[in-house]
């Protein structure tokens, strides 16, 4: 089976690289360090800790774990890999020079060997459940402990994973340490061959999200400058076609609250200009955050066309709509507004973090909306009853606080793997 897999990956990798370069014609970030996709890059002169986080959401989720490892092992380089340039940008914003960023290589045998030769991992940590047969197998060949952190596997995925097990059976049974998000996830990993002695329920590291101390202050300052006495809601990380729905909802909201202000923050920078054009087309009065323009009394929308400021916008708002959820994307980070005590709205597509969504729904902090009319009504409900909104948001903050601790449990699993024999 490994022969077939490697044959297929050799066929697919050049196609994927070609598509990657083609995307670089529209987004220059995709032209960044292409050689790393094949395992090249500067050599690290000593053993490192390697953490892999696919994109923005996983990088954000990795923050408390990465910081805990940096504190625990200050003398070891920490290499953080991502697949996407947006993930790389988020890593730079969060960690600066404290970590070494690399793009994870394609799962080609030669690329993987070059990556290991240059990065010299002493430990590998994969966030959530990314399956890379050759990367996993190389960990086994080099006796590099491999930890799946916040690991999850759905009931629907079990059959597919079982088909891949022969590609890394030895590593799965003897070399992979699994920190499962839930008891159900742990049971599913055991059913596909994971070692019972190396599988633990550690919880979800996302709940250990660390709010930067200056965020509430930045939010208050932004609110004071732009909307000191206006109701404000944020549509965070929107995707194509969601902006239309959000703007329709905002028009209804302004029918009830004529001074309501919307902060519209698209997910991907290449779409900033398209959303600006949409606002022009609809005749909406707006200002651009990228130009540091302040909202006037006539401003209907602030276009958040910058990176790294979504938490500031949430901290300035009364209500948050977390996007990527009215379209089948799977939803984005609900914990960002939750740790600020905000009442939240989401579309029905929350499969990227279903457990988080369910917890926040049970707490009363999250309501699911399915249409522009529903979205507008829910925003109006909380604007009409600000005390209720604050109470609902506080319920979410409490639920998150009760779910923390995954990072501490993961570090307890990791320490023996990095300790010398008898250490």
N, C-alpha and C positions, 0 to 999 in steps of 0.2 A: 504493500500500500504506500510506503514511503516513496518508492520509485515513481509511482503514478502521481503522487502529490507534488514531488519535485519537478516532474515533467510539466505538470499543469502550471505550477508557479513560474517556471521559466517562460512559459507562453504568455501568461497573464501580466507578469511584471513589466515587460517593455510596453505593453498596451497601456497599463496604468501610468507608467512614467510619461508616455506621450500625451495622455489626457491631462496629466499634471502640468506639463509644459504648456499645453494649449490654454489651460486655465490661467497660466501665468501671463498670457497676453492681455487678459482683463485685469488681473490682480497681481501686481509686481511681487507681492509677498510669496507667491508660489514659485518664484525664481530664486528664492533664498537657499543657498547651500545645497544644491541638488546632489552633490557627491555623497552627502551623508545618507541619502536614500539607498546607497549601495555599500554602506559600511565604512566609507572613508571619513577622515576628519583628523584633527590633531590628537596625538597620543597623550594620554594622561600618565604621569610619571609614577603613580602609586595606585594601590588598590582603591576602588571606589564603591559607593553604594549607588545602585541604579534604581530609579523609580520611573515607571512608565504610566503616563496619563494621556489618553487619546487626544482630547481636545479641551475646549474652554471649561466645560462643566467638570470634567475629571481633574483638570489642573486646579480649579477652585476647590474641589473636594479634597485634593491632596494637601492643601495648605497646612492644616494642623499636624498631619503626619510628617510632612517634610520639615517643618519647623522643629518638631520633637526630635527627629533624627539629627538635624543640624546641632541642636543643643547637646544631644547625647554623645555624638561622635564629631566633635569640632575639628579633629585632625584628619578626617577622611573626606575627600571630594564627594559631593553628591551630584550625580548626573540625572537630570530630568529629561525624559524623552517625550515627544508628542508626535502625532501624525500631521496635525494641521498647523498652518501658520498662525491662525487665531489663537490656538493653544500656546504656541511659542510666545506670542505677544503678551498673553496673560501671565505666562511664567516670568517674563522679564518684569512685568509690572508688579508682581507679587514678591519676587525673590531677588531681583537685580542680579548682582554678581555673586550672591551667596550660593547659587547652584550653577552647574554647567549645563546648558541646554544643548541637546542634540535631537535631530529627527531620527525616529526609529527606522532601521533599515527595512527594505522589503525582505520577506521571509525566504530569501534565496540562501542556499548553504554557504556560498562564498561571501556574500554580503554579511551574513550573520557572524562568520568567523572573523572577518575584518573588524566588525564592530566590537566583538569581545576582545580582540587583540589590542585595540586602541583604548577602550574604556576600562578594561581590567576590573569588571565587577566582582566584588567579594560577596555581594548579596543582590538579588533582583526582587523588586516589589512591583507587581502589576496591579493597578487599580481596577476594581470591578472584575470583569471576566473577559479579557482579551485572550484569544487562543492563537498562538503562534507556534506551530509544531516544531519548526527548525530552531527557533529561539529557545523553546522549552528544552528540546533535546540537547542543545549546546550547553545549557545550564547543567544538565545531567553529566555530559561528557567532561565538563571542567569542574565538577563538584561544587557548583555555585548554588547555594540554597535559593529556592524560588518561593516567594510568598504571594499568594493571591489575596489581596486586601479588599475588604468590603465585597467579597465575592458573591455573586448571585447567579442562579441558573433557573430559568422558568420551567414549568412542567412541560411546556411545548418544545423547549430546547433540548430536553434530556435525550430524546432519540437521536437528534443530530449530533450531539456531543458523543454519544456512544459510538457512532460511526467513525469519529476521529480518534478515539482512544488508542487504537493500535499505533498511531503515529508517535505517541509519547507515553505508552503504557508504563514503562519502567520509571520515568520521571514522576508520573502521577502517583504511583504506588509507593515510591520510596523518597522522592526528592521534593515534592511540592507540599508546602505548608499552606493550608487554606483557612483564612479568617472569614467565615461566612457571615452574611448580613443577618440571617435568621436561622432558626432551627430547621425550617422547611428547606432552605437552601442547602444546609449542611447534609440533610438526608438525601437530597438529590445528588450532591457530589459523591456521597458514599455509594449511591446506586450505580454510578458510572465508573467506580473503581478507585476512588480516593482512599487513602489510608485513614482508618479511624483514629489512629494515634496522632495524626498530623492535621486533623480537621477540628476546628473549634468555632463556636458561635461568638463572634466579637462585636457584631453590630455594624452600623453604617458610619464610616468616618465623616460623612457629610454633616452629621449632627454635631460634630465637634468644631464646626465652622467658627473661626475666630473673627469677631468684628473689630476692625481697626479702631483704636480709641478716638481718632479724630473724626470719624464718619458722622456721628450725630451733630457735632459742632459745625462741620462743613454743610450738612443739610440745613441746619437752622440759619446759617449765614446766607445760603442760597435763597431760602424761602423769604428771609427778611428783605433781600434785594429785589426779588422778582414777584412775590405774591404774598405780602404780609397779612392780608385779610381776605384772601380768596381761597375757595376749596380747590385742592390740587389732587390730581390722580396721575399715575404713571402707567404707561404701557411699555413694559420692558422686554427687550429681545424679540421684537416683532419680525415676522417673515412676510414674504410676498403674499399679497391678498389679505393679510391680517390688517394692514394699515387702513385699507378701505373700510373694513368692518369697524375698526376702532374709531375712525373719523366719523362714520355714520352714528355710532353710539355717542360720541362726544357732542354731536349736533343735538341729539335728544337730551343729553345731560344739560346742555346750555339752555335748552328750552325751559328747564326747571330751575337751573342755577346759571343765570346769564353771565356771571363773572367767573365760572369754572375754568380752570387752566389745565390743559393736558400736556404732559411731558412725553413725547413720542421718541422712543429709543430703539432704532432698528438693530437687529442682531449683528449684521455683517457690514463692515465699512464700505464695500463696493456698492451697496444699495443706498447709501446716504443721498446721493444725487437723485436717484429715481424717486425717493420719498419726498425730497424737496420739490421735484417737478410735480408730484401728485398734489402737494399742498398748493402750489401755484395754480394748477389746473382747476382745483376746487374753490379757489378764491379765499382760502383760509389765511387769516392774519397770523404770521408766525415769525419767530426769531431763531437764529442759529446759535447753538452753544459754541460751535467751533470758532465763531467770531466774538465770543464773549458778549453777545448782545443781551441786554436785560429786557425782560418782558414789561410792556406798558399795560395800562388798563385795557387797551384795545386788543392785546395779544391773546389769541385763542390757543395757540400751540407753541411749545418750545421743542424744536427738533434737536434731540440729543445726538448730534453727529460727531461725537468724540468717543474715544475708547477709555475704559477704566473709571467712568463717572456714574455708572448706574446706581451704585450704592449711595452716592450723594443725592441722586434724584429720589431714591426710595426714602432716604432719611428726611427729605423735605416734603414728602407727600402725606396725604390722608388715607389714600386707598391705592393698592397696587394691582394691576393686571399683569400676570406673568404669561408671556406669549409663547409661541411655538406650540400652542395647545388648542387653538381654534382651527388649525390646519394639522394634518397628520405628521407632525414632526416628533412629538413625544413629550413636549413641554420642556421648560428650562428651570432654573434654580429657584425653587420656592422658599428655600431656607434664607436667602438673602433678605427678602422683606420680613420673613418670620422673626429673625433675630432682632429686628428693629421694632417688633410689636405691631406691625401693620396688619390690618384686615386685607385679605387677598382674594383675587378672582383668577380663575383659570378655565380654559376650555376643557372639553372632555378628553383630549389626547394627553394623558399624563404618564404614559408607560415608561418614560425614561426614569422616573422616580415614583412609581406607584405607591410604594410604602410610605414615602414622605407625604404624598398627597392625601392618602387615607388617614394618616395620623393628624394632619392639619384640618381635615374635614371633621374628624371626630372632636377636635378641640373647639370647633366653631369659627376658626380663623380663616378657613378657605371655603369658598362657595364655587361650585362648578356652573359655568354658563355655556350655552349652546348656540347663541345667536347674538346679533347686534342689539336686538331689543332686550334680550335677557341681560346682556352686559350693561346697557344703559340703566335698566331698572335697578340692578344690584348696586351700581355706583350711586345712584340717587338715594337708595335706601340708606346707605351708610352716610351720605352727605346730610340726609334728613335727620339722622339720629347719631350724631357724633359720639355721644357717650357710649352707645351700644357698639359702635365701630371700635372705640378704644378698648372696650372690654373683650370683644372678639379677638382683636389683635393680641391682647395680653394672654389670652388662652393659648394661642399658638406659641408665643414666647415660652410659656411654662411647659408646654408639651415638648418643645425642642430641648429645654434644659433637662427634662427628665430622661431624655434619650441619649445623653452624652456618655462618653466613656470608651468608645471604640478604639480611639488612638492609644489610650493607656493599655488596653488589652492587647492591641497589635504590637506595641513596643515590647511588652512582656514576652510575646512570642518571638520577636526578632532578636532580642539581646542574646539568648543562648546560641543563635545561629552565627553571630558575629564574634562570640567569645572564643578564645583559644581553648583546646581541650583542657579540662580541669580548671578553666578560668571562671 
